[in-house]
Amino acid sequence: MFMLKPVTFAICGCGCRGLEAYARYQKLHPEKMKIVAGADVRPERLTMLREQYDVPEEMCFASDKEMLTQPRLADVMIIATQDQQHVEEALAALDKGYHLLLEKPISPRLEECMALLKKAHEAKQAVVVCHVLRYTRFYAALEALLRRGEIGKIETIDAVEHVAYWHYAHSYVRGNWRRSEETSPMILAKSCHDMDILRWLAGERCLKVQSFGALDYFKPEHAPQGAALRCLDGCACKDSCPYDAEKIYISNARSGLRSVGKGWPCSVLVSDPTEESVYEALRTGPYGRCVYHSDNDVVDHQTVNMEFENNITVTFTMTAFTETCHRTVKVTGTLGDVEGDMEENKLYLHRFGQPEQVIDLGSTSNEFAGHGGGDMGMMEYVCDLMAAGGIDGLTSVDASVESHVMALAAEASRVAGGAVISLDEFSAQ
Ligand SMILES: NC(=O)c1ccc[n+]([C@@H]2O[C@H](COP(=O)([O-])OP(=O)(O)OC[C@H]3O[C@@H](n4cnc5c(N)ncnc54)[C@H](O)[C@@H]3O)[C@@H](O)[C@H]2O)c1
């Protein structure tokens, strides 16, 4: 019988995304994916790579550079290091002949995004950027419905990213994306996914953006009286504070070790989360800091107004201040409207004058958990694309750069107090 060989992968950065989100696909589909090499500066992550995925010792490298000085080791390199490392690694990997699965954001610097775009065109290798939302049933069904013209010509889109108070405190007050200079501005780090989805749903180019937003709340002046610098250091406000680190990492039903188990977010604090190791991290590490006394500077809420071609107007809101972590969207058109909540996984379609149609996209199985099925959906897509010898993916670098231009221009507008910015002028600078 004819057997297809699995697509081989080398993982650059075996952290949350590299080793937990994407590598997991091999466990579901070993016939499609085989991890053959990996690099990380944290030895414990390489131990996990060896133990969980059988990668031989000699194919585990102590840094990106060490792996990238080897000849090409796999068909695809997954680049899942931190935001500002991606482009240097991606350029070197393209030179070695790898196809790329590249974490977003490509880079917080527009000139680096453009340099990668140019290189990808010259190299004629696939560069798929991890805009995982396009691979969810929810957004795929919505996009298909809009392309079929079910609501006529699109006039407006309104989208909200509900980050969730505990997720925001974890990643953007205490965690890796709290300082925009060291990583990326919030609108790029978190919301380049949303910019990408809005561009995809509109089916037209974005022409102008205007943005407002601020870091309003997570600052020392909002600390309640008696707040300690660390939650476990006898904080007088512990019982009433929803942001208390012990609640978020131990007891909170949505994020705590006792409910969610060893995975994200506790796996960010320690590689092997147990009550003992998590408490130790809270006593000594950054995730035990008071949310009002961290060194964060990224915004906690932001809005973007956009004008697209064909007179489509779009609004987007990102807010930290929600109970749950999900996205909502409403699109209006000349013949109807459609709205939905990605968490609920249903679309409510109204063709004007007709009864409501509810499109139930089903529940996401545990196997496909992670961004509403987007993480595994993308891995499936990439393995199939590679097996077919394709290079132009659904979230190719060309499409992704558009979302980055939108996000970076929105940030420039916000910093300028809400100036209207033309994207053509912005990207020509
Ligand atoms: N697509 C998405 O939906 C999504 C979601 C979350 C994060 N991200 C992005 O994914 C990227 C990784 O995020 P994460 O949460 O996995 O972070 P992480 O910190 O858990 O993982 C990064 C890994 O890179 C390793 N590393 C650092 N320097 C290295 C070097 N020189 N060589 C090799 N390895 C090195 C770190 O030790 C770490 O294990 C970020 O750019 C982030 O913005 C994307």
The ligand as a MOL file (V3000), in Angstrom:
LIG
                    3D

  0  0  0     0  0            999 V3000
M  V30 BEGIN CTAB
M  V30 COUNTS 44 48 0 0 0
M  V30 BEGIN ATOM
M  V30 1 N -0.4800 32.4180 17.4400 0
M  V30 2 C -0.9440 32.6760 18.6330 0
M  V30 3 O -2.1340 32.6680 18.8460 0
M  V30 4 C 0.0040 33.0020 19.7640 0
M  V30 5 C -0.4230 32.8830 21.0950 0
M  V30 6 C 0.4840 33.1740 22.1010 0
M  V30 7 C 1.7720 33.5910 21.7850 0
M  V30 8 N 2.1490 33.7300 20.4870 0 CHG=1
M  V30 9 C 3.5050 34.1640 20.0960 0
M  V30 10 O 4.3400 32.9980 20.1120 0
M  V30 11 C 5.6770 33.3350 20.4630 0
M  V30 12 C 6.1130 32.4300 21.6130 0
M  V30 13 O 5.2550 32.6150 22.7170 0
M  V30 14 P 5.2440 31.5690 23.9290 0
M  V30 15 O 4.0580 31.8800 24.7380 0
M  V30 16 O 5.4470 30.1990 23.4180 0 CHG=-1
M  V30 17 O 6.5420 32.0570 24.7090 0
M  V30 18 P 7.5280 31.1530 25.5730 0
M  V30 19 O 8.3770 32.1220 26.3130 0
M  V30 20 O 6.7690 30.1290 26.3200 0
M  V30 21 O 8.3990 30.4020 24.4560 0
M  V30 22 C 9.5250 30.9530 23.8390 0
M  V30 23 C 10.6290 29.9300 23.9530 0
M  V30 24 O 11.7740 30.4080 23.2340 0
M  V30 25 C 12.9270 30.0380 23.9780 0
M  V30 26 N 14.0690 30.8520 23.5430 0
M  V30 27 C 14.3980 32.1060 23.9090 0
M  V30 28 N 15.5350 32.4960 23.3050 0
M  V30 29 C 15.9140 31.4660 22.5090 0
M  V30 30 C 17.0180 31.2640 21.6270 0
M  V30 31 N 17.9530 32.2150 21.4430 0
M  V30 32 N 17.1110 30.0730 20.9870 0
M  V30 33 C 16.1660 29.0980 21.1630 0
M  V30 34 N 15.1280 29.2410 22.0130 0
M  V30 35 C 14.9920 30.4080 22.6640 0
M  V30 36 C 12.5070 30.2730 25.4180 0
M  V30 37 O 13.3510 29.6140 26.3470 0
M  V30 38 C 11.0880 29.7300 25.4050 0
M  V30 39 O 11.0410 28.3540 25.7390 0
M  V30 40 C 5.6500 34.8090 20.8190 0
M  V30 41 O 6.1420 35.5600 19.7430 0
M  V30 42 C 4.1740 35.1090 21.0570 0
M  V30 43 O 3.8140 36.4420 20.7910 0
M  V30 44 C 1.2900 33.4290 19.4850 0
M  V30 END ATOM
M  V30 BEGIN BOND
M  V30 1 1 1 2
M  V30 2 2 2 3
M  V30 3 1 2 4
M  V30 4 1 4 5
M  V30 5 2 4 44
M  V30 6 2 5 6
M  V30 7 1 6 7
M  V30 8 2 7 8
M  V30 9 1 8 9
M  V30 10 1 8 44
M  V30 11 1 9 10
M  V30 12 1 9 42
M  V30 13 1 10 11
M  V30 14 1 11 12
M  V30 15 1 11 40
M  V30 16 1 12 13
M  V30 17 1 13 14
M  V30 18 2 14 15
M  V30 19 1 14 16
M  V30 20 1 14 17
M  V30 21 1 17 18
M  V30 22 2 18 19
M  V30 23 1 18 20
M  V30 24 1 18 21
M  V30 25 1 21 22
M  V30 26 1 22 23
M  V30 27 1 23 24
M  V30 28 1 23 38
M  V30 29 1 24 25
M  V30 30 1 25 26
M  V30 31 1 25 36
M  V30 32 1 26 27
M  V30 33 1 26 35
M  V30 34 2 27 28
M  V30 35 1 28 29
M  V30 36 1 29 30
M  V30 37 2 29 35
M  V30 38 1 30 31
M  V30 39 2 30 32
M  V30 40 1 32 33
M  V30 41 2 33 34
M  V30 42 1 34 35
M  V30 43 1 36 37
M  V30 44 1 36 38
M  V30 45 1 38 39
M  V30 46 1 40 41
M  V30 47 1 40 42
M  V30 48 1 42 43
M  V30 END BOND
M  V30 END CTAB
M  END
